[in-house]
Amino acid sequence: MSLHSRDFLKKYTLLTIAFICSLFIPYLLYSIRANPLYHEAIKPFSYPPMVKYSFKWPNIASFKNDIPSNEDSLKYREDKLREIDQKFCGQDRCRFLLPIAITEQESKAQLHFRQLAFLAGKIDRTIVLPNVYNSHFGACLPHSFDFYFDESWLKKNENRFDYITMGDFKSWLLARHYAGVIPTGQEIYLQRSQRSRLLKNIKNCFQDSFDFSGRPKVNYQLIDHQKAPKDMNMTDIMMSLLGDEARKHEYLSTTELETESPPVDVINLFYDRRYQFMNNRRVAEPISYSKRWVDIADKISEQLKPYIAIHWRMERLEPLSNLLPCAVNLVDEIRKLDPDGSESKHPNVFLLTDYPHLLNSTGAVPESNSFMSSQLKSQHHNAITYLYEHLNVSLTTIADKKIHYDQLPKENWHLIPIDTNGNTEPTDRSILGIIDKLVAMRAQWFFAGRPGVCAKSSSFTGRISSSRLQAFRHGDDNIVVPLKTFNLNTEAISV
């Protein structure tokens, strides 16, 4: 073959390749324009700084919405979806934030919930009121939100966020399933810098209720300090992580027929953080408790007046050798309230403690879920014994629990039985904590152990003292001493 022929063949081959490639360019440009996933690859969503992001595909047999076979089927589905969602949400498509789990116990968990409710309003979602049980919040727990709380705080903030009861949410879910319009969902974990051991074992009882296809289970980890860095707006970060742009970015199309990311109807949220991310006066306002528990607390308060309330959290206090000297100091401080000794045992004492209210009798266990019986030592017993030997003590207990009165002190240790469940099951022991808190708020005097010396620091104490201080400042004559701490006694005591 001549040199001229080879040059001609080479030139012809290059032109042929160029022509074939040109045929694919319009298709490629159309694909990039039509598919948001490729568009986002060009303009990627940016996660907020200092957020660690990870994901995995859920091991869930997810429902999948089939693509309608014709326009009539599509219109019927859209009309049915709109009809159902208008009924339950007052808009064409519902957008929910469902707290599957909020860690920490009631006082702090309530704060987290209040923040999430306001956050839901900021990202245009309706908060689903979580269920409650044993001082915890979560969608899969046995009692409804109103078992603990009334609706006054929710109604007061209706202009900041929308909410739906768990019962109505389940009715919406059933209606959507019955109509064949399965809600879309995504599981999101919001955690501290370290992965949560608490969330690891929590199962999502709604995991077979949503179409999770194309959406990974995502985990966000970010710093959790009492004071965030000045250059970080934690509210904006939370809005970004739970917002629509993040949902679009994380969606992976499962079919070429989709031209855009479908909306997420329900964010399934697993939440484990400790500190506030939102500074708002209304967020800081506690939710009022159910009238049922308020009425019981009022009755106990009237029976005890005048009385002193004492909150003593003994769990994990170190060193244990502090306990008895602290008990001695507490009794001394109470005696100062009655210097003339006109009362043989001084005013009634209402004791709030994680120490077993049934003392060492059969079936007695610590009142806190995290305080194990094996952690009870002689120092705990000696401190409590000193109290009832010198004070007239009253405490609450579960009414349906067998009480061995013959194994309890003959005097100065009075148990007030409380029916915590009525017609509901199972029995919720944390109701005692709510009633105790309300009774302490109404006491004439309130004592608490000095944190780190006589007791562990507690948000429970903080809630009581802040309520009492506010009432005192507003001229409530019922409050004589809003808060007084007891400390170590300077004299060594041996028993």
Secondary structure, DSSP 8 states (H G I E B T S, - for coil): --HHHHHHHHHHHHHHHHHHHHHHHHHHHHHHHH-HHHHHHHS-----TTEEEEEE------------SSHHHHHHHHHHHHHHHHHHHSSSS--EEEEEEE-S-HHHHHHHHHHHHHHHHHTT-EEE--EEETTEEETTSSB-GGGTB-SHHHHHTTTT-EEE-HHHHHHHHHHHHHTT---BEEEEEEE-SS--HHHHT---TTTTSSB-TT--EEEEEE---SS--TT--HHHHHHHHHSHHHHHHH---S-TT--S----SEEEEEEE--S-S---HHHHS---B-HHHHHHHHHHHHHH-SEEEEEE--TT-S-GGGHHHHHHHHHHHHHTTSTT--SSS-SEEEEEESS-TTTTSTT---SSTT--GGG--HHHHHHHHHHHHHS-EEEEEETTS---GGGS-SSSEEEEEE---TT-SS--TTHHHHHHHHHHHT-SEEEEE-BTTTB---HHHHHHHHHHHHHHHTT-TT-SEEEEEE---SS----
